[in-house]
Amino acid sequence: MKTSTMQTQPQKTTAPNVAQAILPVSLRARSAKTTRYAALALTTLLLLTLGARAADIDNTGTTVSAGVWGEPGVDLYIGHTASGTLTINGSGTVLNKDAYAGAERGAVGRVTVSDQGFWNNHGSVTIGNAGSGVLVITDGTVNVNGALTFGGTTGGGGTGAISGGLVTVGELTVGGGGYNPDFITGGSGALTVTGGTVQVQGDTKIGNYNNIGDYNGSSVSIGGDAYWQGQDFFVGYSRASAVLDLIGSGSIQTANSTIGLTNSASGSARVGDNARWDAGALNVGASGTGDLAINGHGAVFSTGASIGTDVTGTDVTKTDTIISSLGRVTVSDQGLWHNDSEYFTVGASGSGVLTVNGGTVQTTHHLTIGGGTTGHGAVSVSGYQNSLYIGDTLTVGDHGTGILTISDIGYVNAGQATIGHGATGHGTVS
């Protein structure tokens, strides 16, 4: 492996090959605890002596297998203007402020964390800022106090693969880390999680200001026995298309979840196999377009549900255009959607469609089809043993237009039902 040398520039240094420059053989032969402290002292001395504010890994590879390398006030570039790799394994630890893998156009950066490796970022991390970046985590721990972004600015592309370990971040964005009011500056990203735990303290955004010209999409796949925990979870945040695939025995637990947030966004989610999504308040097609498919033995649990929520909104690309949200949910095979809340609305003020051609949909209280005066809702239940259960009141056409279709021995059970409720409500049941 090529060994880089430290540059005596006031603003930037080149990161050494840790195995050769930071941790000599005699040092690596000591105990893990002694090695960590000695390496940290040596690294800090080097950085303070040089007055470093940034460290580059360019045209080289750096491996940290033991000890501690880095300094929490120093930014780290893996592939700043060229190609660079960072490997953290064994009992190695890397400290830095902000980090960029694939910082500038044409640059390529790759970070791999395995074994008991620890990457501690005191700032934010961008994988594929304007270049190409890859993050692979097979074990160990990655902590990001700020935001972890895959695909930062225009031309940037970031991918991640997590198969084990623990990842804790302040916020997480896949596809598009920035926005300029005059043009789109977001990159595209893809993240695959097949194991381990991901904990997000703030928002998760899949598809945030991607390139609306060619609509670069961003995607997240969660499967295996992976567990994801977070607060607000967005699939299709703004000016973007986004895909969520929850499969295997993967599990997501979030406070609130939205598919298709703004009128310039589209989101698509699938919950299949034996996967489970505890979605909190679930909104499919808030002001944009949202699609949700629940199949296999997949299960979704919500504490409030709306399909097709808003009617008015200014298209950010055409300021004189008023558009309507569209939400669609399909439950098939042996899929389950259980809503434990006072409300479940299909076509609140926008257009909503719920199709049950397999499995079961349950809501503990009310189901409204066609809620507001501009709401259009359609629900169909078809097929033997395919069921819709409403614990309290079913309203078809509250103040809007509602259609309920039951066919092929489909089953609907409600405490009571109202067809055409308000003065503007129009309901049809067949």
C-alpha positions as CSV (number, residue, x, y, z in Angstrom):
1,M,0.0,0.0,0.0
2,K,1.3,3.5,-0.9
3,T,2.2,5.6,2.2
4,S,1.4,9.3,2.1
5,T,3.4,12.0,3.9
6,M,2.2,14.9,6.1
7,Q,2.2,18.2,4.3
8,T,3.1,21.4,6.2
9,Q,0.3,23.5,4.8
10,P,-1.6,25.8,7.2
11,Q,-5.1,24.7,6.2
12,K,-4.7,21.1,5.0
13,T,-2.6,18.0,5.6
14,T,-2.3,14.6,3.9
15,A,-3.4,11.8,6.2
16,P,-0.7,9.1,6.6
17,N,-1.0,5.4,6.2
18,V,-1.8,4.7,9.8
19,A,-0.5,1.1,9.8
20,Q,3.0,2.4,8.6
21,A,3.3,6.0,9.7
22,I,1.2,6.3,12.9
23,L,1.5,2.8,14.3
24,P,5.0,1.3,14.0
25,V,5.5,-2.4,14.6
26,S,6.8,-1.9,18.1
27,L,3.8,0.2,19.0
28,R,1.3,-2.2,17.5
29,A,2.8,-5.0,19.5
30,R,1.7,-3.4,22.8
31,S,-1.6,-4.0,24.5
32,A,-4.7,-2.5,22.8
33,K,-5.3,0.1,25.6
34,T,-1.6,1.2,25.5
35,T,-1.7,1.4,21.8
36,R,-4.8,3.5,21.7
37,Y,-3.3,6.1,24.1
38,A,0.1,6.2,22.5
39,A,-1.4,6.5,19.0
40,L,-3.7,9.3,20.1
41,A,-0.9,11.2,21.7
42,L,1.3,10.8,18.6
43,T,-1.6,11.8,16.3
44,T,-2.5,14.8,18.3
45,L,1.1,16.0,18.5
46,L,1.4,15.7,14.7
47,L,-1.8,17.6,14.1
48,L,-1.1,20.4,16.6
49,T,2.5,20.8,15.3
50,L,1.3,21.3,11.8
51,G,-1.8,23.4,12.7
52,A,-3.9,21.1,10.7
53,R,-7.6,21.9,10.0
54,A,-8.2,19.2,7.4
55,A,-6.6,15.9,6.5
56,D,-6.7,14.4,3.0
57,I,-6.5,10.8,1.9
58,D,-5.9,11.2,-1.8
59,N,-4.1,8.7,-4.1
60,T,-3.6,6.4,-1.2
61,G,-5.2,4.1,1.3
62,T,-5.2,4.4,5.1
63,T,-5.9,1.6,7.5
64,V,-6.5,2.0,11.2
65,S,-6.3,-1.5,12.9
66,A,-5.5,-0.4,16.4
67,G,-5.2,2.7,18.5
68,V,-6.8,6.1,17.9
69,W,-6.1,8.3,14.9
70,G,-7.5,11.8,14.2
71,E,-8.7,14.8,16.1
72,P,-12.3,15.9,16.7
73,G,-11.7,19.4,15.4
74,V,-10.1,18.4,12.1
75,D,-12.1,17.7,8.9
76,L,-11.4,14.5,7.0
77,Y,-11.4,14.0,3.2
78,I,-11.4,10.5,1.8
79,G,-10.9,11.1,-1.9
80,H,-10.8,14.9,-1.9
81,T,-9.8,15.6,-5.5
82,A,-8.6,12.0,-6.4
83,S,-9.2,8.5,-5.1
84,G,-8.8,7.5,-1.5
85,T,-9.8,4.7,0.9
86,L,-10.1,4.5,4.7
87,T,-10.4,1.1,6.5
88,I,-11.2,0.9,10.2
89,N,-11.0,-2.6,11.6
90,G,-9.6,-4.6,14.5
91,S,-9.8,-2.2,17.5
92,G,-9.0,0.9,15.5
93,T,-10.7,4.3,16.1
94,V,-10.8,7.3,13.9
95,L,-11.8,10.8,15.2
96,N,-12.7,13.8,13.1
97,K,-15.1,16.7,12.7
98,D,-16.8,16.7,9.3
99,A,-16.0,14.0,6.8
100,Y,-16.4,13.7,3.0
101,A,-15.9,10.6,0.9
102,G,-15.7,11.7,-2.8
103,A,-15.6,15.4,-2.1
104,E,-15.1,17.1,-5.4
105,R,-16.2,16.1,-8.9
106,G,-14.2,13.2,-10.2
107,A,-13.1,12.2,-6.8
108,V,-13.8,8.7,-5.4
109,G,-13.8,7.9,-1.7
110,R,-14.5,4.6,0.1
111,V,-14.8,3.9,3.9
112,T,-15.0,0.5,5.4
113,V,-15.7,-0.3,9.1
114,S,-15.5,-3.8,10.4
115,D,-14.6,-5.9,13.5
116,Q,-14.6,-3.6,16.5
117,G,-13.7,-0.5,14.5
118,F,-15.1,2.8,15.6
119,W,-15.6,5.9,13.4
120,N,-16.5,8.8,15.6
121,N,-17.6,11.9,13.7
122,H,-18.1,15.1,15.8
123,G,-19.7,16.9,12.8
124,S,-21.5,15.6,9.7
125,V,-20.6,13.0,7.1
126,T,-21.3,13.2,3.3
127,I,-20.8,10.1,1.2
128,G,-20.5,11.2,-2.4
129,N,-20.6,15.0,-2.1
130,A,-19.8,16.1,-5.6
131,G,-17.9,12.9,-6.5
132,S,-18.6,9.2,-5.8
133,G,-18.6,7.8,-2.3
134,V,-19.1,4.4,-0.7
135,L,-19.6,3.5,3.0
136,V,-19.5,-0.2,4.0
137,I,-20.2,-1.3,7.6
138,T,-20.0,-5.0,8.4
139,D,-19.5,-4.6,12.1
140,G,-18.2,-2.1,14.7
141,T,-19.7,1.4,15.4
142,V,-20.2,4.5,13.4
143,N,-21.3,7.7,15.2
144,V,-22.3,10.9,13.5
145,N,-23.3,13.8,15.7
146,G,-24.6,15.8,12.8
147,A,-26.1,14.6,9.5
148,L,-25.2,11.5,7.5
149,T,-25.9,12.2,3.8
150,F,-25.6,9.9,0.8
151,G,-25.3,12.0,-2.4
152,G,-24.7,15.6,-1.5
153,T,-24.7,18.1,-4.3
154,T,-25.1,18.1,-8.1
155,G,-23.2,15.2,-9.6
156,G,-22.6,13.5,-6.3
157,G,-23.5,9.9,-5.8
158,G,-23.3,8.1,-2.5
159,T,-24.0,4.4,-1.7
160,G,-24.0,2.6,1.6
161,A,-24.1,-1.0,2.7
162,I,-24.7,-2.0,6.3
163,S,-24.7,-5.6,7.3
164,G,-23.9,-5.4,11.0
165,G,-22.8,-3.2,13.9
166,L,-24.4,0.0,15.3
167,V,-24.9,3.3,13.4
168,T,-26.1,6.4,15.3
169,V,-26.7,9.7,13.5
170,G,-28.3,13.0,14.2
171,E,-30.1,13.1,10.8
172,L,-30.0,10.9,7.7
173,T,-30.6,11.9,4.1
174,V,-30.3,9.5,1.1
175,G,-30.2,11.5,-2.1
176,G,-29.8,15.3,-2.0
177,G,-28.1,17.1,0.8
178,G,-28.6,20.7,-0.3
179,Y,-31.0,23.1,-2.0
180,N,-30.5,26.4,-3.9
181,P,-33.7,28.3,-4.6
182,D,-32.5,29.0,-8.2
183,F,-31.6,25.4,-9.1
184,I,-31.4,21.9,-7.8
185,T,-28.2,21.0,-6.0
186,G,-29.0,17.5,-4.7
187,G,-27.2,14.3,-5.6
188,S,-28.5,10.8,-5.7
189,G,-28.1,8.0,-3.1
190,A,-28.7,4.4,-2.3
191,L,-28.5,2.6,1.0
192,T,-28.9,-1.1,1.7
193,V,-29.2,-2.4,5.3
194,T,-29.3,-6.2,5.8
195,G,-28.2,-6.3,9.5
196,G,-27.3,-4.3,12.5
197,T,-29.0,-1.3,14.0
198,V,-29.5,2.2,12.7
199,Q,-30.6,4.9,15.2
200,V,-31.6,8.3,13.8
201,Q,-32.2,11.0,16.4
202,G,-33.9,13.4,14.0
203,D,-35.4,13.1,10.5
204,T,-34.8,10.5,7.8
205,K,-35.2,11.9,4.3
206,I,-35.1,9.6,1.2
207,G,-35.1,11.8,-1.9
208,N,-34.4,15.4,-1.0
209,Y,-33.8,17.8,-3.8
210,N,-32.6,15.4,-6.4
211,N,-32.1,16.5,-10.0
212,I,-35.7,17.2,-11.2
213,G,-34.5,17.4,-14.8
214,D,-33.9,13.6,-15.0
215,Y,-35.5,12.8,-11.7
216,N,-32.6,10.9,-10.3
217,G,-34.1,8.5,-7.7
218,S,-32.9,7.5,-4.3
219,S,-33.6,4.3,-2.5
220,V,-33.3,2.5,0.8
221,S,-33.6,-1.2,1.2
222,I,-33.9,-2.7,4.8
223,G,-33.9,-6.4,5.1
224,G,-32.3,-9.4,6.8
225,D,-32.7,-8.8,10.6
226,A,-31.9,-5.1,10.4
227,Y,-33.6,-2.7,12.8
228,W,-34.1,1.0,12.1
229,Q,-35.3,3.5,14.7
230,G,-36.0,7.1,14.2
231,Q,-38.3,10.1,14.4
232,D,-39.9,11.6,11.3
233,F,-39.4,9.3,8.2
234,F,-39.9,10.7,4.7
235,V,-40.0,8.7,1.5
236,G,-40.0,11.4,-1.2
237,Y,-39.3,14.6,0.7
238,S,-39.0,17.3,-2.0
239,R,-38.2,17.6,-5.7
240,A,-37.4,13.9,-5.8
241,S,-38.4,10.4,-6.4
242,A,-37.7,7.8,-3.7
243,V,-38.2,4.1,-3.0
244,L,-38.3,2.2,0.3
245,D,-38.1,-1.6,0.3
246,L,-38.7,-3.2,3.7
247,I,-38.2,-7.0,3.3
248,G,-36.9,-10.1,5.0
249,S,-37.4,-9.7,8.7
250,G,-36.4,-6.1,8.6
251,S,-38.0,-3.7,11.1
252,I,-38.6,0.1,11.2
253,Q,-39.9,2.0,14.2
254,T,-40.6,5.7,13.6
255,A,-42.7,8.4,15.3
256,N,-44.3,9.7,12.0
257,S,-44.0,8.5,8.5
258,T,-44.8,10.2,5.2
259,I,-44.7,8.9,1.6
260,G,-44.7,11.8,-0.9
261,L,-44.4,14.9,1.3
262,T,-44.4,17.9,-1.0
263,N,-46.2,18.5,-4.3
264,S,-42.9,18.0,-6.2
265,A,-42.1,14.7,-4.6
266,S,-43.1,11.1,-5.2
267,G,-42.5,8.2,-2.9
268,S,-43.0,4.4,-3.1
269,A,-42.7,1.9,-0.3
270,R,-43.1,-1.8,0.0
271,V,-43.4,-3.9,3.1
272,G,-43.1,-7.6,2.3
273,D,-41.9,-11.0,3.5
274,N,-42.0,-10.9,7.3
275,A,-41.0,-7.3,7.7
276,R,-42.7,-4.9,10.1
277,W,-43.1,-1.1,10.0
278,D,-44.3,0.7,13.2
279,A,-44.9,3.9,11.3
280,G,-46.6,6.2,13.9
281,A,-48.9,8.6,12.1
282,L,-48.8,7.5,8.5
283,N,-49.5,9.8,5.6
284,V,-49.5,8.4,2.1
285,G,-49.6,11.2,-0.5
286,A,-49.4,14.2,1.8
287,S,-49.0,16.9,-0.9
288,G,-47.2,14.8,-3.4
289,T,-47.7,11.3,-4.8
290,G,-47.3,8.3,-2.5
291,D,-47.7,4.5,-3.0
292,L,-47.6,1.8,-0.4
293,A,-47.7,-1.9,-1.0
294,I,-48.1,-4.4,1.9
295,N,-47.7,-8.0,0.7
296,G,-46.3,-11.4,1.7
297,H,-46.6,-11.5,5.5
298,G,-45.6,-7.8,5.8
299,A,-47.2,-5.8,8.5
300,V,-47.8,-2.0,9.0
301,F,-48.9,-0.6,12.4
302,S,-49.9,3.1,12.5
303,T,-51.3,5.5,15.1
304,G,-53.2,7.6,12.5
305,A,-53.6,7.2,8.8
306,S,-54.3,9.4,5.8
307,I,-54.3,8.5,2.1
308,G,-54.4,11.5,-0.3
309,T,-54.2,14.4,2.2
310,D,-53.9,17.8,0.5
311,V,-55.6,19.3,-2.5
312,T,-53.9,22.6,-3.1
313,G,-50.3,23.4,-3.4
314,T,-48.1,25.4,-5.7
315,D,-45.8,23.3,-7.9
316,V,-42.3,24.6,-7.2
317,T,-41.4,24.2,-10.9
318,K,-44.5,26.1,-12.2
319,T,-45.6,28.7,-9.7
320,D,-49.1,29.1,-11.3
321,T,-50.0,25.4,-11.2
322,I,-52.2,24.0,-8.5
323,I,-52.0,20.3,-8.0
324,S,-53.6,17.6,-5.8
325,S,-52.0,14.9,-3.8
326,L,-52.5,11.3,-4.7
327,G,-52.1,8.4,-2.3
328,R,-52.5,4.7,-3.1
329,V,-52.3,1.7,-0.8
330,T,-52.6,-1.9,-1.8
331,V,-52.8,-4.8,0.7
332,S,-52.4,-8.3,-0.8
333,D,-51.3,-11.9,0.0
334,Q,-51.4,-12.1,3.8
335,G,-50.4,-8.5,4.5
336,L,-51.7,-6.6,7.5
337,W,-52.4,-3.0,8.2
338,H,-53.5,-2.2,11.7
339,N,-54.4,1.4,12.6
340,D,-54.9,2.3,16.2
341,S,-56.3,5.8,16.1
342,E,-59.4,7.9,16.1
343,Y,-58.9,8.7,12.4
344,F,-58.3,6.8,9.1
345,T,-59.1,8.8,6.0
346,V,-59.0,7.8,2.4
347,G,-59.2,10.9,0.3
348,A,-59.0,13.6,3.0
349,S,-58.7,16.7,0.7
350,G,-56.8,15.0,-2.1
351,S,-57.3,11.7,-4.0
352,G,-56.9,8.4,-2.1
353,V,-57.2,4.8,-3.1
354,L,-57.2,1.7,-0.8
355,T,-57.2,-1.7,-2.4
356,V,-57.6,-4.8,-0.3
357,N,-57.3,-7.9,-2.5
358,G,-55.6,-10.1,0.1
359,G,-54.8,-9.8,3.8
360,T,-56.5,-7.6,6.3
361,V,-57.0,-3.9,7.1
362,Q,-58.1,-3.0,10.6
363,T,-58.8,0.4,12.3
364,T,-59.9,0.6,15.9
365,H,-62.2,3.6,15.5
366,H,-63.4,5.5,12.4
367,L,-62.8,5.1,8.6
368,T,-63.8,8.0,6.3
369,I,-63.8,7.7,2.6
370,G,-63.9,11.1,0.9
371,G,-63.3,13.5,3.9
372,G,-63.1,17.1,2.8
373,T,-65.1,18.9,0.2
374,T,-62.3,18.3,-2.4
375,G,-61.6,14.8,-1.2
376,H,-62.0,11.8,-3.4
377,G,-61.7,8.4,-1.8
378,A,-62.1,4.9,-3.2
379,V,-61.9,1.6,-1.3
380,S,-62.3,-1.8,-2.7
381,V,-62.3,-5.1,-0.9
382,S,-62.3,-8.3,-2.9
383,G,-61.5,-12.0,-2.6
384,Y,-62.3,-14.7,0.0
385,Q,-61.0,-14.0,3.5
386,N,-59.9,-10.5,2.6
387,S,-61.2,-8.2,5.2
388,L,-61.7,-4.6,6.3
389,Y,-62.6,-4.1,9.9
390,I,-63.8,-0.8,11.4
391,G,-64.2,-0.6,15.1
392,D,-66.6,2.3,15.1
393,T,-68.1,4.3,12.3
394,L,-67.7,3.9,8.5
395,T,-68.5,7.1,6.6
396,V,-68.6,6.9,2.8
397,G,-68.7,10.5,1.5
398,D,-68.4,12.7,4.5
399,H,-68.0,16.1,2.8
400,G,-66.4,14.8,-0.3
401,T,-66.9,11.9,-2.7
402,G,-66.5,8.3,-1.4
403,I,-66.8,5.0,-3.1
404,L,-66.8,1.6,-1.5
405,T,-66.8,-1.6,-3.6
406,I,-67.1,-5.1,-2.2
407,S,-66.7,-8.0,-4.6
408,D,-65.7,-11.7,-4.8
409,I,-66.8,-12.6,-1.2
410,G,-64.8,-9.6,0.3
411,Y,-65.8,-8.8,3.8
412,V,-66.3,-5.4,5.5
413,N,-67.4,-5.1,9.2
414,A,-68.2,-1.8,10.9
415,G,-70.0,-0.8,14.1
416,Q,-72.2,1.6,12.1
417,A,-72.2,3.1,8.6
418,T,-73.2,6.4,7.0
419,I,-73.5,7.0,3.3
420,G,-73.3,10.6,2.2
421,H,-72.9,12.5,5.5
422,G,-72.5,16.3,5.0
423,A,-74.3,18.7,2.7
424,T,-71.6,18.2,0.0
425,G,-71.0,14.5,0.8
426,H,-71.7,11.9,-1.9
427,G,-71.3,8.2,-1.1
428,T,-71.7,5.1,-3.2
429,V,-71.5,1.5,-2.0
430,S,-71.7,-1.5,-4.3
